Amino acid sequence: MSTDIPLHRPTPITSEKRRGTFERDTDVKRTIRLLEQGKEVLISAFYSDGLTLLKALKVHLDRTMPNDSFEEQRAHREAYHRMSNFIVIEVVNHALAVKKAPSIGWFEKLYPETEDFLLTFPQVQGLNSAWQWYKNGIVIPVLRNKVHPYYGTYFPTRFDHLKLFDNWLKRYEGSKKTAIDVGIGSGVLSLQMVQSGFQKVFGTDTNPNAIIGLKESMGDTKLSRKIELDYAPYFGKFNKPTELIVFNPPWLPSSQKLENIDEAMYYNEDLFPTFFTKAKDALLPDGKLVLIFSNLAKITHLIDTHPIEQELEKGGRFQLEKCLKKKVRKASEETKRDQHWREDEQVELWVLTHKDYVAPE
């Protein structure tokens, strides 16, 4: 694995252009008009002023944009994302230059070459949350130890699909010499496989932070000899066929160009055809291909054709051994967003084998 992987981080703002400022006594409506015009607004006094402005922006969008259907909610989030990122805040000596601000270790860790710059307020919020997760760790029900996700790395916040995979692993009777985890992320699936007795797991990811973070967290421990990493798409440098390929792809189709962590959330039209083509050569004759997916895109009418079903019907490469499904846990009552489709949402575990492979009796 290369040691000079380009780290993903929020791009610092260094321009000296004039900006509006927002403090407790600033006119909120006037400030929102500036954001609508694409003009930057600097939070200059208290950290909480940024939170106040974000709350006002959300109220404004709730009042002016529909927010009922899945598509409307997506458009609402995109508008909020666009406008909120015109709110900026200054970093001086690797610390936020406002009063009563959180201490965020990522500033020094991600920006060793510069101490003074600006970031958007949502970026700082993300860095703050990510620092807490990284520092304190996150409990994953199917793992013995906490995971400490690196900044910009996807980690699961719902666990139904992990429990489904865990149950399948407990019943898996094949060889456990090697496995490949495509899109390793924060490493949860790989850690599950190591826990279940796999001798070696190869993990790839196109997100550099996933590779950097896992390499840092494993260090020189025994785990680092069980999980080998490569910063690459699909199967990377691991060209020797394996007994098990595991892929937890994004569950929603993209509507725009993807970057970094977005690739863990949304898939483009080439992802599945390319994956299945490469997986054909990467899987041993008696190996198993496991995909962890969801019916979310279908029940929200974002797609007409399930990509795995399409491969089985038209790909000519694999056949279905089994498909396990688990109903998704009901959304929290505290969730304000309308998620009525959750009643029909299921996570899916697809087990495929090579076409015409016949298991020995």
C-alpha contacts under 8 A as a table, 3 or more apart, distances in Angstrom:
res1	aa1	res2	aa2	distance
1	M	229	L	6.68
1	M	230	D	5.42
1	M	231	Y	6.85
2	S	5	I	6.10
2	S	231	Y	7.71
5	I	208	P	6.27
5	I	212	I	7.73
5	I	231	Y	7.74
6	P	208	P	6.54
7	L	208	P	5.84
7	L	209	N	6.02
7	L	212	I	7.86
8	H	152	G	7.11
8	H	207	N	7.77
8	H	208	P	6.55
8	H	209	N	6.17
8	H	260	N	7.49
9	R	110	L	6.84
9	R	151	Y	7.90
9	R	152	G	7.34
10	P	119	L	7.38
10	P	123	Q	6.77
11	T	119	L	7.43
12	P	117	F	5.87
12	P	118	L	5.65
12	P	119	L	5.53
13	I	117	F	5.99
13	I	118	L	4.82
13	I	119	L	5.88
14	T	117	F	5.76
14	T	118	L	6.48
19	R	39	K	7.29
19	R	40	E	5.53
19	R	41	V	5.52
19	R	42	L	6.39
20	G	31	T	7.92
20	G	39	K	7.86
20	G	40	E	6.54
20	G	41	V	4.63
20	G	42	L	6.06
21	T	26	T	7.98
21	T	41	V	5.18
21	T	42	L	4.55
21	T	43	I	5.95
21	T	44	S	6.39
22	F	25	D	7.92
22	F	26	T	5.60
22	F	31	T	7.41
22	F	41	V	6.55
22	F	42	L	6.08
22	F	43	I	5.25
22	F	44	S	6.51
22	F	49	D	7.19
22	F	50	G	7.98
23	E	26	T	5.34
23	E	43	I	6.65
23	E	44	S	6.53
23	E	45	A	6.02
23	E	46	F	7.37
23	E	49	D	5.92
24	R	49	D	6.19
26	T	31	T	7.71
27	D	30	R	5.49
27	D	31	T	6.31
28	V	31	T	5.04
28	V	32	I	6.22
28	V	53	L	7.20
28	V	56	A	7.34
29	K	32	I	5.15
29	K	33	R	6.33
30	R	33	R	5.12
30	R	34	L	6.52
31	T	34	L	5.09
31	T	35	L	6.47
31	T	41	V	7.50
32	I	35	L	4.95
32	I	36	E	6.19
32	I	57	L	6.66
33	R	36	E	5.00
33	R	37	Q	6.30
34	L	37	Q	5.06
34	L	38	G	6.45
34	L	39	K	5.29
34	L	40	E	7.39
34	L	41	V	7.66
35	L	38	G	5.03
35	L	39	K	5.36
35	L	40	E	6.69
35	L	41	V	7.42
35	L	83	M	5.56
35	L	84	S	7.49
35	L	86	F	6.14
35	L	87	I	7.71
36	E	39	K	7.50
36	E	83	M	6.39
38	G	83	M	7.10
38	G	86	F	6.61
39	K	86	F	6.31
40	E	86	F	4.54
40	E	87	I	5.73
40	E	88	V	6.72
41	V	86	F	6.25
41	V	87	I	4.89
41	V	88	V	6.00
42	L	87	I	6.02
42	L	88	V	4.87
42	L	89	I	5.60
42	L	90	E	7.85
43	I	46	F	7.27
43	I	47	Y	7.29
43	I	49	D	6.64
43	I	50	G	6.01
43	I	87	I	7.15
43	I	88	V	6.22
43	I	89	I	5.28
43	I	90	E	7.87
43	I	98	V	7.82
44	S	89	I	7.10
44	S	90	E	7.93
44	S	97	A	7.70
44	S	98	V	6.18
45	A	49	D	7.31
45	A	98	V	5.20
45	A	99	K	6.16
46	F	49	D	5.42
46	F	50	G	7.63
46	F	98	V	5.14
46	F	99	K	4.65
46	F	100	K	6.26
46	F	101	A	7.26
47	Y	50	G	5.71
47	Y	51	L	7.20
47	Y	98	V	5.87
47	Y	99	K	6.15
47	Y	100	K	6.09
47	Y	101	A	5.22
48	S	51	L	5.01
48	S	52	T	6.24
48	S	100	K	7.78
48	S	101	A	7.95
49	D	52	T	4.97
49	D	53	L	6.25
50	G	53	L	5.17
50	G	54	L	6.22
50	G	87	I	7.68
50	G	121	F	6.83
51	L	54	L	5.14
51	L	55	K	6.19
52	T	55	K	5.20
52	T	56	A	6.29
53	L	56	A	5.05
53	L	57	L	6.13
54	L	57	L	5.01
54	L	58	K	6.26
54	L	84	S	6.73
55	K	58	K	5.17
55	K	59	V	6.32
56	A	59	V	5.10
56	A	60	H	6.18
57	L	60	H	5.01
57	L	61	L	6.26
57	L	80	Y	7.51
57	L	84	S	7.61
58	K	61	L	5.12
58	K	62	D	6.02
58	K	80	Y	6.96
59	V	62	D	5.06
59	V	63	R	6.22
60	H	63	R	5.23
60	H	64	T	6.26
61	L	64	T	5.04
61	L	65	M	5.50
61	L	76	H	7.24
61	L	80	Y	7.36
62	D	65	M	5.68
62	D	66	P	7.12
62	D	67	N	7.06
63	R	66	P	7.95
65	M	76	H	6.75
66	P	72	E	6.08
66	P	73	Q	7.69
66	P	76	H	7.53
67	N	72	E	5.03
67	N	73	Q	4.87
67	N	76	H	6.45
68	D	72	E	6.03
68	D	73	Q	6.32
68	D	338	D	6.66
69	S	72	E	5.09
69	S	73	Q	6.15
69	S	338	D	7.96
70	F	73	Q	5.18
70	F	74	R	6.26
70	F	300	T	6.59
71	E	74	R	5.06
71	E	75	A	6.31
72	E	75	A	5.08
72	E	76	H	6.04
73	Q	76	H	4.93
73	Q	77	R	6.17
74	R	77	R	5.18
74	R	78	E	6.27
75	A	78	E	5.05
75	A	79	A	6.24
76	H	79	A	5.24
76	H	80	Y	6.23
77	R	80	Y	5.05
77	R	81	H	6.00
78	E	81	H	5.01
78	E	82	R	6.13
79	A	82	R	5.16
79	A	83	M	6.21
80	Y	83	M	5.40
80	Y	84	S	5.76
81	H	84	S	5.38
81	H	85	N	6.22
82	R	85	N	5.61
82	R	86	F	7.38
83	M	86	F	5.64
83	M	87	I	7.71
84	S	87	I	5.60
84	S	120	T	7.98
84	S	121	F	7.50
84	S	122	P	6.79
85	N	88	V	7.17
85	N	120	T	5.40
85	N	121	F	6.72
85	N	122	P	6.31
85	N	123	Q	7.86
86	F	120	T	6.58
87	I	120	T	5.53
87	I	121	F	5.55
87	I	122	P	7.82
88	V	118	L	6.56
88	V	119	L	5.55
88	V	120	T	4.02
88	V	121	F	5.05
89	I	96	L	7.42
89	I	97	A	7.63
89	I	118	L	5.60
89	I	119	L	5.69
89	I	120	T	6.05
89	I	121	F	5.85
90	E	96	L	5.99
90	E	97	A	5.55
90	E	98	V	7.79
90	E	116	D	7.56
90	E	117	F	6.03
90	E	118	L	4.38
90	E	119	L	6.57
91	V	94	H	5.87
91	V	95	A	5.26
91	V	96	L	4.48
91	V	97	A	5.50
91	V	115	E	7.27
91	V	116	D	5.35
91	V	117	F	5.28
91	V	118	L	5.66
91	V	119	L	7.55
92	V	95	A	5.35
92	V	96	L	6.21
92	V	97	A	5.80
92	V	115	E	5.93
92	V	116	D	4.44
92	V	117	F	6.77
93	N	115	E	4.62
93	N	116	D	5.82
94	H	107	F	5.26
94	H	108	E	5.67
94	H	115	E	5.01
94	H	116	D	6.70
95	A	103	S	6.84
95	A	104	I	7.27
95	A	107	F	7.16
96	L	101	A	6.35
96	L	102	P	7.75
96	L	103	S	7.75
98	V	101	A	6.20
102	P	128	N	7.25
103	S	128	N	7.80
104	I	107	F	6.28
104	I	127	L	7.05
104	I	128	N	5.69
104	I	131	W	6.33
105	G	108	E	5.92
105	G	109	K	6.40
105	G	131	W	6.59
106	W	109	K	4.77
106	W	110	L	5.47
106	W	111	Y	7.71
106	W	127	L	6.72
106	W	131	W	6.60
106	W	151	Y	7.94
107	F	110	L	5.59
107	F	111	Y	5.64
107	F	112	P	7.81
107	F	115	E	7.98
108	E	111	Y	5.35
108	E	112	P	5.41
108	E	115	E	7.59
109	K	112	P	6.10
111	Y	114	T	5.72
111	Y	115	E	7.12
112	P	115	E	7.27
114	T	117	F	7.53
119	L	123	Q	6.44
119	L	124	V	6.65
120	T	123	Q	5.23
120	T	124	V	6.46
121	F	124	V	5.05
121	F	125	Q	6.22
122	P	125	Q	4.90
122	P	126	G	6.13
123	Q	126	G	5.01
123	Q	127	L	6.15
124	V	127	L	4.93
124	V	128	N	6.04
125	Q	128	N	5.07
125	Q	129	S	6.26
126	G	129	S	5.24
126	G	130	A	5.96
127	L	130	A	5.00
127	L	131	W	5.98
127	L	151	Y	7.12
128	N	131	W	5.17
128	N	132	Q	6.51
129	S	132	Q	5.26
129	S	133	W	6.37
130	A	133	W	5.09
130	A	134	Y	5.98
130	A	149	P	7.72
130	A	150	Y	7.38
130	A	151	Y	5.65
130	A	152	G	7.82
131	W	134	Y	5.02
131	W	135	K	5.85
131	W	151	Y	7.32
132	Q	135	K	5.13
132	Q	136	N	5.75
132	Q	137	G	7.64
133	W	136	N	5.42
133	W	137	G	5.12
133	W	138	I	6.22
133	W	148	H	6.33
133	W	149	P	6.66
134	Y	137	G	5.46
134	Y	148	H	4.51
134	Y	149	P	5.28
134	Y	150	Y	6.01
134	Y	151	Y	7.52
135	K	148	H	6.87
136	N	148	H	7.24
137	G	146	K	5.42
137	G	147	V	5.37
137	G	148	H	4.49
137	G	149	P	7.40
138	I	146	K	5.13
138	I	147	V	5.34
138	I	148	H	6.36
139	V	143	L	7.77
139	V	145	N	7.16
139	V	146	K	4.81
139	V	147	V	6.78
140	I	143	L	5.56
140	I	144	R	7.99
140	I	145	N	7.75
140	I	146	K	6.46
140	I	147	V	7.36
140	I	159	F	7.68
141	P	144	R	7.84
141	P	159	F	7.42
142	V	162	L	6.93
142	V	163	K	6.58
142	V	166	D	6.91
142	V	192	Q	7.23
143	L	146	K	7.22
143	L	188	V	7.75
143	L	191	L	7.34
143	L	192	Q	6.65
143	L	195	Q	7.99
147	V	186	S	7.48
147	V	188	V	7.90
148	H	186	S	7.99
148	H	217	S	7.46
149	P	153	T	6.24
149	P	154	Y	7.68
149	P	155	F	6.85
149	P	186	S	5.72
149	P	213	G	6.80
149	P	214	L	7.99
150	Y	153	T	5.69
150	Y	186	S	7.69
150	Y	209	N	6.49
150	Y	210	A	6.80
150	Y	212	I	7.89
150	Y	213	G	4.86
150	Y	214	L	7.73
151	Y	209	N	6.79
151	Y	213	G	7.90
152	G	209	N	6.22
152	G	210	A	7.66
152	G	260	N	7.74
152	G	261	I	6.17
153	T	185	G	6.06
153	T	186	S	6.27
153	T	207	N	7.40
153	T	209	N	6.03
153	T	210	A	5.32
153	T	261	I	6.30
154	Y	185	G	5.65
154	Y	186	S	6.25
154	Y	210	A	7.89
154	Y	261	I	6.32
154	Y	264	A	6.56
155	F	185	G	6.77
155	F	186	S	5.57
155	F	188	V	7.96
156	P	159	F	6.77
158	R	161	H	7.79
159	F	162	L	5.11
159	F	163	K	6.24
160	D	163	K	5.23
160	D	164	L	6.28
160	D	326	K	7.10
160	D	327	K	7.91
160	D	328	V	6.25
160	D	329	R	7.22
160	D	347	V	6.95
161	H	164	L	4.97
161	H	165	F	6.26
161	H	292	I	6.90
161	H	293	F	7.93
161	H	326	K	7.65
161	H	347	V	5.70
161	H	348	E	7.15
161	H	349	L	7.69
162	L	165	F	5.07
162	L	166	D	6.02
162	L	189	L	7.62
163	K	166	D	4.87
163	K	167	N	6.14
164	L	167	N	5.30
164	L	168	W	6.35
164	L	324	L	7.71
164	L	325	K	7.75
164	L	326	K	7.03
164	L	348	E	7.98
164	L	349	L	7.04
165	F	168	W	5.03
165	F	169	L	6.11
165	F	292	I	7.78
165	F	349	L	7.02
166	D	169	L	5.11
166	D	170	K	6.38
166	D	192	Q	7.03
167	N	170	K	5.25
167	N	171	R	6.76
168	W	171	R	5.30
168	W	172	Y	6.17
169	L	172	Y	4.92
169	L	193	M	7.50
169	L	196	S	6.82
170	K	196	S	7.17
174	G	243	E	7.69
175	S	178	T	7.91
175	S	243	E	6.47
176	K	179	A	7.44
176	K	197	G	6.62
176	K	198	F	4.56
176	K	199	Q	6.27
176	K	243	E	7.25
177	K	198	F	5.84
177	K	199	Q	5.11
177	K	200	K	6.20
177	K	243	E	7.35
178	T	198	F	6.33
178	T	199	Q	6.16
178	T	200	K	4.81
178	T	201	V	5.61
178	T	202	F	7.57
178	T	242	T	5.83
178	T	243	E	6.14
178	T	244	L	6.95
179	A	198	F	7.33
179	A	200	K	6.56
179	A	201	V	4.83
179	A	202	F	6.23
179	A	242	T	5.84
179	A	243	E	6.06
179	A	244	L	4.68
179	A	245	I	5.70
179	A	246	V	7.48
180	I	201	V	5.64
180	I	202	F	4.69
180	I	203	G	5.80
180	I	204	T	7.97
180	I	235	F	7.59
180	I	242	T	7.11
180	I	244	L	6.43
180	I	245	I	4.85
180	I	246	V	6.16
181	D	184	I	5.57
181	D	189	L	7.25
181	D	190	S	6.36
181	D	201	V	7.01
181	D	202	F	6.11
181	D	203	G	4.72
181	D	204	T	6.58
181	D	245	I	6.19
181	D	246	V	4.98
181	D	247	F	6.10
182	V	203	G	6.00
182	V	204	T	5.34
182	V	205	D	6.68
182	V	233	P	7.86
182	V	234	Y	5.72
182	V	235	F	6.60
182	V	245	I	7.47
182	V	246	V	6.32
182	V	247	F	5.17
182	V	248	N	7.51
183	G	203	G	6.95
183	G	204	T	5.42
183	G	205	D	4.47
183	G	206	T	7.24
183	G	233	P	7.72
183	G	234	Y	7.31
183	G	247	F	6.87
183	G	248	N	7.25
183	G	249	P	7.52
183	G	264	A	7.93
184	I	187	G	5.13
184	I	188	V	7.61
184	I	189	L	7.29
184	I	190	S	7.09
184	I	203	G	5.38
184	I	204	T	5.76
184	I	205	D	5.75
184	I	210	A	7.35
185	G	188	V	7.65
185	G	205	D	6.72
185	G	207	N	7.71
185	G	210	A	5.21
185	G	211	I	7.80
185	G	264	A	7.95
186	S	210	A	6.05
186	S	213	G	7.81
186	S	214	L	6.88
187	G	190	S	5.28
187	G	191	L	6.05
187	G	214	L	7.16
188	V	191	L	5.11
188	V	192	Q	6.20
189	L	192	Q	4.99
189	L	193	M	6.32
190	S	193	M	5.08
190	S	194	V	6.25
190	S	201	V	6.44
190	S	203	G	7.44
190	S	227	I	7.43
191	L	194	V	5.05
191	L	195	Q	6.06
192	Q	195	Q	5.05
192	Q	196	S	6.25
193	M	196	S	5.01
193	M	197	G	6.49
193	M	198	F	5.66
193	M	201	V	7.58
194	V	197	G	5.23
194	V	198	F	4.93
194	V	199	Q	6.88
194	V	200	K	7.48
194	V	201	V	7.32
194	V	226	K	7.35
195	Q	198	F	7.39
198	F	201	V	6.95
199	Q	226	K	6.30
200	K	225	R	7.79
200	K	226	K	4.76
200	K	227	I	5.99
200	K	228	E	7.64
201	V	226	K	6.15
201	V	227	I	4.83
201	V	228	E	6.37
202	F	227	I	5.76
202	F	228	E	4.86
202	F	229	L	5.97
202	F	230	D	7.85
202	F	238	F	7.29
203	G	227	I	6.97
203	G	228	E	6.13
203	G	229	L	4.89
203	G	230	D	6.36
204	T	211	I	7.80
204	T	229	L	5.85
204	T	230	D	4.89
204	T	231	Y	5.77
204	T	232	A	5.73
204	T	233	P	6.49
204	T	234	Y	6.67
204	T	235	F	6.45
204	T	236	G	6.49
205	D	208	P	7.18
205	D	210	A	6.84
205	D	211	I	6.85
205	D	230	D	6.87
205	D	231	Y	5.40
205	D	232	A	5.50
205	D	233	P	5.83
205	D	234	Y	7.44
206	T	231	Y	5.81
206	T	232	A	5.18
206	T	233	P	5.30
206	T	260	N	7.43
207	N	210	A	5.55
207	N	211	I	7.07
207	N	231	Y	7.33
207	N	260	N	5.43
207	N	261	I	6.77
208	P	211	I	5.34
208	P	212	I	6.13
208	P	231	Y	6.30
209	N	212	I	4.96
209	N	213	G	5.65
210	A	213	G	5.24
210	A	214	L	6.14
211	I	214	L	5.35
211	I	215	K	6.05
211	I	229	L	6.57
211	I	230	D	7.07
211	I	231	Y	6.25
212	I	215	K	5.21
212	I	216	E	6.15
213	G	216	E	5.14
213	G	217	S	6.13
214	L	217	S	5.06
214	L	218	M	5.97
215	K	218	M	5.39
215	K	219	G	5.94
215	K	224	S	7.52
215	K	229	L	7.78
216	E	219	G	5.22
218	M	221	T	5.82
218	M	223	L	6.16
218	M	224	S	5.32
219	G	224	S	6.50
220	D	223	L	7.85
220	D	224	S	5.97
220	D	225	R	7.99
221	T	224	S	5.46
221	T	225	R	7.35
222	K	225	R	5.43
222	K	226	K	6.80
223	L	226	K	5.04
223	L	227	I	6.23
224	S	227	I	5.38
224	S	228	E	6.79
225	R	228	E	6.83
230	D	236	G	6.43
230	D	237	K	7.03
231	Y	236	G	7.38
232	A	235	F	7.28
232	A	236	G	4.91
232	A	237	K	7.79
233	P	236	G	5.75
234	Y	275	F	6.56
234	Y	278	K	7.63
235	F	238	F	5.68
235	F	239	N	7.11
235	F	278	K	7.66
235	F	282	A	7.67
236	G	239	N	7.49
239	N	282	A	6.60
240	K	282	A	6.63
241	P	281	D	6.91
241	P	282	A	4.41
241	P	283	L	4.92
241	P	284	L	5.15
242	T	245	I	7.08
242	T	282	A	6.33
242	T	283	L	5.19
242	T	284	L	5.38
242	T	287	G	6.86
243	E	283	L	6.35
243	E	284	L	5.66
243	E	286	D	7.20
243	E	287	G	4.37
243	E	288	K	6.34
244	L	283	L	6.98
244	L	287	G	5.64
244	L	288	K	5.03
244	L	289	L	5.90
244	L	290	V	7.45
245	I	279	A	7.82
245	I	283	L	7.01
245	I	288	K	6.51
245	I	289	L	4.86
245	I	290	V	6.07
246	V	289	L	6.19
246	V	290	V	4.83
246	V	291	L	5.95
246	V	292	I	7.86
247	F	290	V	6.32
247	F	291	L	4.88
247	F	292	I	6.35
248	N	291	L	5.72
248	N	292	I	4.69
248	N	293	F	6.41
249	P	264	A	7.04
249	P	267	Y	7.54
249	P	291	L	7.47
249	P	292	I	7.02
249	P	293	F	6.77
250	P	253	P	7.77
250	P	263	E	7.05
250	P	264	A	5.33
250	P	265	M	4.76
250	P	266	Y	5.00
250	P	267	Y	5.51
250	P	293	F	7.70
251	W	265	M	6.57
251	W	266	Y	6.37
251	W	267	Y	7.20
251	W	293	F	6.17
251	W	294	S	6.10
251	W	295	N	7.95
251	W	296	L	6.96
251	W	297	A	6.74
252	L	265	M	6.61
252	L	266	Y	4.84
252	L	267	Y	6.19
252	L	296	L	7.36
252	L	297	A	5.53
252	L	302	L	7.72
253	P	266	Y	5.14
253	P	267	Y	4.83
253	P	268	N	6.02
253	P	269	E	7.62
253	P	297	A	7.43
253	P	302	L	7.29
253	P	303	I	7.68
254	S	257	K	7.42
254	S	258	L	7.43
254	S	266	Y	4.90
254	S	267	Y	5.39
254	S	268	N	5.56
258	L	262	D	5.68
258	L	263	E	5.87
258	L	266	Y	7.62
259	E	262	D	5.50
259	E	263	E	6.17
260	N	263	E	5.79
260	N	264	A	7.80
261	I	264	A	5.42
261	I	265	M	7.17
262	D	265	M	5.13
262	D	266	Y	6.08
263	E	266	Y	5.44
263	E	267	Y	6.38
264	A	267	Y	7.77
267	Y	271	L	6.34
268	N	271	L	5.70
269	E	272	F	7.18
269	E	273	P	7.97
270	D	273	P	5.73
270	D	274	T	5.99
271	L	274	T	5.51
271	L	275	F	6.02
272	F	275	F	4.99
272	F	276	F	6.09
272	F	307	P	6.75
272	F	308	I	7.86
273	P	276	F	5.40
273	P	277	T	6.22
273	P	311	E	7.69
274	T	277	T	5.17
274	T	278	K	6.27
275	F	278	K	5.29
275	F	279	A	5.90
276	F	279	A	4.92
276	F	280	K	6.21
276	F	311	E	7.78
276	F	317	R	7.79
277	T	280	K	5.55
277	T	281	D	7.49
278	K	281	D	5.69
278	K	282	A	6.44
279	A	282	A	4.84
279	A	283	L	6.03
280	K	283	L	5.87
280	K	317	R	6.73
280	K	318	F	7.96
280	K	354	H	7.50
281	D	284	L	7.86
283	L	286	D	7.92
283	L	287	G	5.65
283	L	288	K	7.22
283	L	289	L	7.47
284	L	287	G	4.79
285	P	354	H	6.68
285	P	357	Y	7.50
286	D	353	T	7.22
286	D	354	H	7.46
286	D	357	Y	7.12
286	D	359	A	7.55
287	G	353	T	6.48
287	G	354	H	7.73
288	K	351	V	6.51
288	K	352	L	5.82
288	K	353	T	5.18
288	K	354	H	7.95
289	L	350	W	7.90
289	L	351	V	5.67
289	L	352	L	4.95
289	L	353	T	6.17
290	V	349	L	6.78
290	V	350	W	5.54
290	V	351	V	4.66
290	V	352	L	6.37
291	L	348	E	8.00
291	L	349	L	5.78
291	L	350	W	5.11
291	L	351	V	6.70
292	I	347	V	7.38
292	I	348	E	5.71
292	I	349	L	4.65
292	I	350	W	6.42
293	F	347	V	5.87
293	F	348	E	4.99
293	F	349	L	6.36
293	F	350	W	7.77
294	S	297	A	7.53
294	S	345	E	7.36
294	S	346	Q	5.80
294	S	347	V	4.32
294	S	348	E	5.29
295	N	298	K	5.41
295	N	299	I	6.30
295	N	306	H	7.99
295	N	345	E	6.11
295	N	346	Q	5.85
295	N	347	V	6.68
295	N	348	E	7.49
296	L	299	I	5.40
296	L	300	T	6.15
296	L	345	E	5.85
296	L	346	Q	7.35
297	A	300	T	5.34
297	A	301	H	6.13
297	A	302	L	5.07
297	A	303	I	5.82
298	K	301	H	4.96
298	K	302	L	5.99
298	K	303	I	5.38
298	K	304	D	6.41
298	K	305	T	7.61
298	K	306	H	7.21
299	I	302	L	7.79
299	I	341	W	6.83
299	I	344	D	7.25
299	I	345	E	7.26
300	T	341	W	6.97
301	H	304	D	6.86
303	I	306	H	7.16
305	T	309	E	7.46
305	T	310	Q	6.66
306	H	309	E	5.27
306	H	310	Q	6.06
307	P	310	Q	5.01
307	P	311	E	6.32
308	I	311	E	5.10
308	I	312	L	6.36
309	E	312	L	5.14
309	E	313	E	6.13
310	Q	313	E	5.09
310	Q	314	K	5.91
310	Q	315	G	7.21
311	E	314	K	5.35
311	E	315	G	4.47
311	E	316	G	7.42
311	E	317	R	7.87
311	E	318	F	7.70
312	L	315	G	5.81
312	L	316	G	6.86
312	L	317	R	7.60
312	L	318	F	6.20
312	L	319	Q	6.06
312	L	320	L	7.16
313	E	316	G	7.35
315	G	318	F	7.30
316	G	355	K	6.87
317	R	354	H	6.20
317	R	355	K	5.36
318	F	352	L	6.07
318	F	353	T	5.50
318	F	354	H	4.52
318	F	355	K	4.35
318	F	356	D	7.98
319	Q	352	L	5.51
319	Q	353	T	5.49
319	Q	354	H	6.07
319	Q	355	K	5.01
319	Q	356	D	7.23
320	L	323	C	7.49
320	L	350	W	7.48
320	L	351	V	6.26
320	L	352	L	4.69
320	L	353	T	6.53
321	E	350	W	7.90
321	E	351	V	5.47
321	E	352	L	5.36
321	E	353	T	6.51
322	K	350	W	6.18
322	K	351	V	5.33
322	K	352	L	7.24
323	C	348	E	6.79
323	C	349	L	5.58
323	C	350	W	4.51
323	C	351	V	6.17
324	L	348	E	5.70
324	L	349	L	5.03
324	L	350	W	6.53
325	K	346	Q	6.26
325	K	347	V	5.67
325	K	348	E	4.53
325	K	349	L	6.34
326	K	346	Q	5.39
326	K	347	V	5.36
326	K	348	E	6.59
327	K	344	D	7.55
327	K	345	E	6.23
327	K	346	Q	4.41
327	K	347	V	6.46
328	V	342	R	7.05
328	V	343	E	7.89
328	V	345	E	5.75
328	V	346	Q	5.23
328	V	347	V	6.49
330	K	342	R	6.60
330	K	343	E	7.09
331	A	335	T	6.88
331	A	339	Q	7.37
331	A	342	R	7.00
332	S	335	T	5.42
333	E	336	K	7.71
335	T	338	D	7.82
339	Q	342	R	5.70
340	H	343	E	6.15
341	W	344	D	5.67
341	W	345	E	6.48
342	R	345	E	4.85
353	T	357	Y	6.64
354	H	357	Y	5.43
